[in-house]
Amino acid sequence: MQKKTIYDVAKEAGVSISTVSRVLNGSAKVKESTRKRVEEACQDYRPSASARELQTKRSKTVGLIINHRPEYFFMNETYANALLGISVTAKEKNYRLLLDISEDDPEVCNLFYEQKVDGFILMGVKRNSMLLNALKAGEVPFVLVGSYHEDEENVCQVDIDDKKAAYQATNHLISLGHKRIGIITGSTVYSSSYDRLQGYMQALEEAGIELREEYIQKCENLTELKSEQLAKNLFYQIPRVTAVVAFNDSTAMAVYKAAESCGISIPEQLSVISFDDTVVASYMSPPLTSVWQPSYEKGENAMSLLIDCLKKGIMPTKRMELNSIIMYRGSCGAVPQE
């Protein structure tokens, strides 16, 4: 008897692929009657075998799945550089890209089971992604640009160590004498925000500096206006912060604007350190100290890893950690005298 794919199981049980994935993962969010129907349909289902069988017919197309708001993704220089690395590498290896902006939709797996793509590159994935769990359950080849879980060994990830980078950035401020250090970060449903917050807290703890909740400002939609508001929230604290760790350079620009409107000078009264080291960082006044990360290389390596694994007929599982570097500029100074 021919082995079933997850797509066959979903069709036979009359449910979606995401429902099959939830049953296979033991999720409680499935009716008992539905669970029994799926389990009955799972006879002769072999995930790893089905994936290999489907790979015998190649589409020479890779699905690029963006699990983020498109307005944020396409205006973000770091994401854009990663996308450039993916695109250039795909072209060099004679692969096409199929772009899909998905709100964590497991149904995207159908593109693989219908043989429209050979595998996926994922970007902007949340820490508990339903899509990622569905891909794992169905043995679908994919590589994640970014981080998922630190202890997840079966997810191929290409990223920097955000926790370590934030730890080093915060320690730089501590070395300058700062103790009242605030942080502006995105929603912790995303690994980059979560990990950077963890690195910030670890640095404070090791230095014996009290962690103050009011010095932690986070928001899912870090627009320039919202970032400026969060910066002012930090400036209105008593005692006021003397340094800020900004989630990215765009957030840092909003901190500069808020500081100017509040009559706070940088770096004399406030030090600012950021992430990404985009083009604008060195042109800001004063030039912004920022953590550079190899975003182009993230995309380049992710695509190369996926295509190499497709050629070998194996699942991508390697975690690749790239280096980041603090670019020291004029936005950080010694803690001001009271």
Salt bridges, closest charged atoms under 4 A:
GLU12 OE1 - LYS4 NZ 2.82
GLU32 OE1 - ARG35 NE 3.86
GLU71 OE2 - ARG69 NE 3.52
GLU114 OE1 - LYS116 NZ 3.34
GLU152 OE1 - LYS136 NZ 3.13
ASP159 OD1 - LYS298 NZ 2.70
ASP162 OD1 - ARG196 NE 2.76
GLU214 OE2 - ARG212 NH2 2.57
GLU228 OE2 - LYS232 NZ 3.75
GLU228 OE1 - LYS257 NZ 3.85
ASP277 OD1 - ARG329 NH2 2.90
GLU338 OE2 - ARG180 NH2 3.06
